[in-house]
Amino acid sequence: MIYQLYPYILNNNDFDKFHDECGIFGIYSPYKVDTFSLIQFGLFALQHRGQEACGFSVLRDGFIISHKSEGLVLDFFRKISNSECYHGNAVIGHTRYSTEGGQSKKNIQPFFGEDPYGKSIISIVHNGNLVNATNIRNKLESKGINFISEYSDSEVILRLIQKYLSESDNSLEKAIQKTTIDIKGAYSVIVLMDNKMAAFRDPNGIRPLCYGMLNEYTYIFSSETCGIDSVGGFYVRDLLPGEMIIVDQKKSIQFSLFTEKKNTKKRICSFEYIYFSRPDSLIENINVYEIREKSGEKLYEQHPVEADVVIGVPDSGVPASIGYSKASGIPFKPILVKNKYIGRSFILPKQEMREKMVNLKLNPILDEIKGKRIVIIDDSIVRGTTSRRLVYILRKAGAKEIHFRSASPPIIGPCYLGVNTPSKKDLISYNYINKKNIEKILNVDSLEFLSMNNLIDILGSIHYCFGCFTGNYPVQKN
């Protein structure tokens, strides 16, 4: 039977998504500000990029103080009673979804380095994934450099910078430049020291990083512009691929490229626009919401279908469904109601309880579905488990026809550049190349994916990483 191929899963629909990477945020001012509130706002705005854990490091009176724990941002900050102790002139923070290193508390960022007297002298936050971290860590450990984490490529970056600081007269710029020669992969990083802050991005610009201003002398770094917006700042621009920015207590800012411009090939992760980023963010000065809405318009142009209503899978499928509705004239209705208070996972040993969970997170408005021809749009189809479950909900509600549309091309490969993704064997489009087979598995009347040509047309002239759709990556895994 079809339903035995993809059994009900134990956790919610996040199981069947490309898991978000991480969010990083930083503020530097020559004067003391309410860094506790600012980092709380910034990390909360980036909560969608990681829900496992979060943390921050504050620069206060020349000392770096760190605090981190498992859990969601607001729950984490609510437990901190002595908030005034975290008021300083600079702060960096991180909201985590594990890509490397697993879920141990030892792997929660920021990571920090101490001097021989136990004083923290440097702290970093990182979004991305290195493809040669194991080799570098082994070499550093053979030279007597100790690591705290079980395995974290972010700590590898920290220990390299520490090593090169001691060899470069404590020049952060030189230490970062030497570090970037050694590391390979996707990385956006913010570094905090006792008198300056640096932000830098890999030569392909795979993971996003932008900067803005809170006022004329206070700088903000964030994975997305929504982080800058959250503290009342204004966006200046994205960091260039291979660019480093350093700000210091003298109110100065320094820009430099640590790789030759001719050797940098911009390859921004296309999934930032499809799913990862918040719809109100700008990535490379491109409006994420507009990209998602255009994808829905292109889906209708690709394969028109007659239907009574268009619905989007909350939340990331909604903009594409609105675009589809505009292009087709078929009315869009938000008739899949999402329970926003559901926990991240459930342990449900009995099949009966697992089946009841179908209606726990997404519940349809029955009168709007019964006897209707439905177009349902999601941002992507990964394993197919969630898609099939949604179709089950709609069939049970009495839908006459179901036409499924994916606002991205078929996913045929995993990502190892900062996103936790399933292996090839778990990807439905890799296992079933023939679309008709997937239609049968999902139990839909028709299925369409956004074509690669249309995705490229929507995104425009900037170069992107399409590795999960094509199997071709800008950085090859070791």
N, C-alpha and C positions, 0 to 999 in steps of 0.2 A: 504493500500500500504506500501511497505517496507520504502519508503522515508518519511512516516509520523511517523515512529517509532523513528527516530533520526533526527530531523529537523536541518537545518543549524544553526550553532552557530554564535553569534555576534562577538566574538573575534577570534584571530588567533589560530593556532594549539596548543599553550601552554595550552589552555583550556582542551585539551584532553590528558594531560600528568600528571604524578606525578610531582607536582611543586617542584623545587629545594628547598633545605633547606636554609642554610645560609653559607657564607664563612667568616672565621676569619683569621686574619693575625697580626703578631707582630714582632718587631725588638727591641733588647736591646743592647746598647753599653755603655761602661763606658765613651766614649768621644762623643762630639757633631758631628752629621752626618746630611746629608740632609734627615731628616725624612719625609719631605713633599713629595719629589719625590719617596722615597722608599715605602711609604704607598700607594701612587697613583699607582705605578707599581704593588704592591702586590694585591691590591683590584681589579684592572682591570683584572689581571690574574684569579681572582676568580669570575668575574662578572657573569659567567654562573650559579653560585649557588644562585643568588638572584638579581633581577632587580628593586625592589620597592624603595629601599633607601640605603644609605650608610653613614658611619661616621667614625671618628677617634678621638683618644685622644693622645696628644703629651706630653711627659715629657720634660720641658724646664726650666733649672735653678731651679729645685726643685718644679716647679709648673706644675700641670696637666691642659692642655687646651684642650677643646673638641669642635668639629665642626661636625654637621651632618644635613642631609636634605634628602628629597625625590629625586628620580631620579637616573639615571645611573651614573657610576663612573666618566667618563670623563666630563660629563655635570656638575656634582657636583664640581669637582676640577677646572674647567674652570672659575667658578664664584668667586673663591677665589683670591682676588687681592694682599693681603699681605702675600704671601707664606713664606717669610723669618721669619715671626712670628711663623711659625710652624716647625722651625728647632730646634731639641733637641737631646737628646741622647737615647730616647726610644719612641716607638709609637705602638699603637694597633688600629686595624680597623675592620670593619664589613660591609659586603654587604648582604642585607636583602631580604628574602622572608618570609612573615608572616606565622608562624605556630600557634602560640598562641598570642593573644593580638590584632589581627586585624591590620588595615592599618593606625591607627592614628599616627600623628607625635610624640606623646608622647611615642610611643613604639619603636622608632628608636634607635639603639645602636650606640656607647657604652652608657652604664649606668654608672653614677659616683656618688660617695658619698662625702659629704662635712663635714668639721669640724664645730664647733659652730660659727666660724668666716666667714664661707662661702667659705673657700678654699677647692678645690677638693683634696682629699687625696687618693682616690682609684677609678679605672675605670675598667670595665670588658666588654668583648665580649663573646658571647656564641652561639654555634650551637648545636641544639638538642631540646628536649622537656621533661619536667618533668611530671610525671603522678600524683604527689601529691602536685603540686604547690599551688592549691587553699587552701588546708588545712593549709599549712605552712604560706601562706600569711594571712589568717584569724587569726592565732595564733599570728603572729608578729604585726598585726594591733591592736589586743586586748591588746598588751603590749605597745602601743603608738608609734610604728614604722610606719612612713609615707611612702607612695609609690607615685611615680610620674606617672608611666604608668597606663593606664586603666586596663590592665591585661597583665603581662609579666612574664613568669617563669624565664627569665634572670634576671630581677630585684629582684626576690625572692632570687636567688643565691647571688647577690650583698649584699642585706640587711642581709642575714645570715652571710656572711663573715664579714661584718661591725660589727655585733653584737658580733661575737666570737673574733674579733680583740680586742675589748675593754675588753673582759673577759680573754684574753690570753697574756697580756703584749705586745700587738701589734705584736705578732708572726704570720706572714702570714701562715707559714706551719701549725701551730696548728689550726688556724682559718679555713683553707681549709679542714683539716682532720675532724674537727667537723662538718663542713657544709656537707661533703659527707656522713656522718652518717645519716643526716636528709633527704637529697634529694634522689629521686628515679626516674630513667628513663634514657634517653640518653643525654649525655652532653660532649662536648669538650669546654673548657673555657680557656681564657687568661686573666690574672689579671695584672694591672699596678698600682704600688705604687710609691712614690717619690724616692725610693732607690732600687727597685727591680722589677722583673717581674716573674710571675708564670704561668705555663700552666699545666692543668690536664684533665684527660679523665675518663669517667665512667668505672665501673668495667667490663662491657661487651665490651667496645671499639666499641660501635655501630656506632658512628659518627667518621669520620677520624680526625687525628691530627698528624702532624709530625714536626720534628725540623731539622734545618740545621745551617750552619755557613756562614757568609758573609766574614769574615776573622778570624784570630785566637782569637779575643776577642769579636766579634759581633755575637749575636745569633738570629736566625730566627725561628718563629713558624708559621705554615700555615696549613689550612685545607687540602691542596694538595701540592704535590711537584712542580706543575707548578707555584705556588706562589713563592717558593724558587728560581726556575729557573729564574723567571721574574726580580729579582734584582741581578742576577749574583752570587747567592750563591750556595753552594753544600749541597745536602741532606745527613743527617747522618742516621736517622732512624725514624720510627713511635714511638710515645709514646705507652707504653704498656697499656693494660686495667688496670685501677686503678692506673696509675702512675702519679706522680706530679714532675715537674721540676721547680726549682727556680734558676734564675740567678740574680746577684747583681752587684753593682758598684765596688766591689773588684775583678772583673773579675773571680769570682768563680761560679761554677755550682753545684747544689745539686739534686740528684735523690732519690726518695723514692716511695714506694707503700703504699697507704693509706688503702688498703684492703689486707688481707692475700692472698698470691699467690694461695694457694690451693682452695680458694673460688671464684676466678675469672674465668669466663667462656667466652672466646672470642666469640662474636657474631656480627661480622662486617656486616653492611647493605649490602646485596648482590646487591641492586640496585645502589650502588656506581659504580660497574663495568658495569652494564647494561646500565645506563643512566646518573646518576648525574655527575660523575667525567669527567674531560677533558680527551680525549684519550691519551694525552701525559703525563699524571700523573702516578705515581706509588702509589698504595694503599697497605700498608703492603708489600712493595717491589715487588708487582706484577704489571706488565705492563697492564694498562687498555685496550689499543688498542688490544693487543694480545688476551685478554679474549673475546673481541667482535668479533674478526676475527674467533676465534675457535668456537664460538657459531654458526656462519654461516656454518662452515664446518660440525658441528654436525647436523644442521638442514637438510642438504642434506643427510647425512648418515641415519638419522631417516626416511625420507620420500622422496626418489628420485622422480623427475618429469622431463619429457621432456619439454624443453622450448627453446626459441630463445635468450632471453636476461634476465639478472638479474639487477634489479635496487634497490637502497637503498633510504629510506626516509631521506633526509638531516636533521640534520647532523649525528645523532646518529645511524641511520640504515645503514650507508655506510660501516663501517668496517665489519659488519656481512655479507653484500651482497658481499663484496670482498672475504670473506672466503667461502661463498657459491659457488661463481664462481670458485675459486681454486679447490674445492672438486668435482664440477660437470663438469667442462670444459665448462660450458655455459658462454659466454662472459658477463662481467660486463660493463655497460655503465652508466655514470652519466647523464641520460636524464631527470631527474626531476630538473629543475632549480629553485633555491630558491632565492626569493627577500630578501636580507639581510637588506634592509632599511625599511621594513614594521614596523609600529608602534605596540605597544604591544596589543592594542585593538581598536575595532571600534564599534560605536553605529550606527547600520543600521536598521532603523525601517521597511523598505520595503523589501518584499521577493525578488523582482527583483534585488535590490542592494546586498542582501545577496548572491544570486546565482552568481552574477558577482564576488564576493569576492573569489569564489572557485579558480579562476585562478590568484588571486592577489599575494598570497604567494608562491605557487608552480605551475610552468608552465612546461608542457612537451614539448620535442622536437618531434613534430608530426611525422616526417618521420621515426623516430627510433621506433615508437610504432605501427603505423597502420599495421594491419594484422599480428602482432607478438604475440607469446605466451610469456607472461610476468611472471616472478617471482619478486614480490615486497616484500622487507624485511624492517620491522620497529623494533625498540628496544623492543616495547611492545604494547599491546592493552589494553587501560584502559576503557573508556566509549564506544569506537567504533565509535564515531562521526567522528573523523579525518580519520580513516581507511576507512570508508564508502565514505567519500568525495574524498579521493585519488582514490578509485576504480572508482568513478563517472568520475573523470578527465580522467583516462586511457580508460574507456569505450567510452567516448565522443571522445577521440583521435583515436579510431578505433582498440583497442587491441582485438586480436582474443580470447585469453584465459588469465585469471588472476589467479595466484596462490599466495596467501598471506601467508607470514611466519613471525612469531613473535619470536624474539631472546630472549625471556623469557617465562616462563610458564604462564598459565592463572592466572590473578590477581583476587583473590576472596575475599580479605580483605583489609581494609584501614590500614594506618600506623598512629600511634600516638606517634612515637618516633623521631620526628624531620622533618617529611615530611607532607606537606599539601595535603591530598588525598581525593578523593570522598568517600561518604558513600557507604555501600554495595549495596544499591538499585540502585546506578548509575554505578556499574561495570558490564559490559556486560557479563563477564565470570561467575559472581555470579548469574546473572539472567537467563542465558541460559547455563546450564551445558552441554547439548547436542551440540557438535561442529557443527553438521549439521544445527542447528538453526542459529548459528552465521554466517555460510557460506551464508545462505539465506539473512540474514540482511545486510551483507557486499556486497552481490551480486558477490561472487567470485566462481571460478570453484573448488578451493580446499583451505583449511586452515590448517596450522600446527603451533603448539606452541612448543618451545624447552621443552623437558621433564625435570622434576626435577632431574632425575638420570643423565642426560647429563649435566645439569647446575652444579651439585655437582662435577661431573667428571672434568669439565673444571676448576672450581675454585680451586680444590685441597683439601689438608688436613686441611686448616684453617677452623674453625667453623664460620658459618654465621647466620644472621637473615634472615629467609625466611617467615616472618609473612604474607606478602601480598600474598604469593602463597599458604600457608598452613593453616593460621589462628593460628599458634603457635608462640608466641612472647617470647623473653627472659625476658621481664619485663611485668607483668600484670597490666593493667589499673585499677586504684582504682574505 
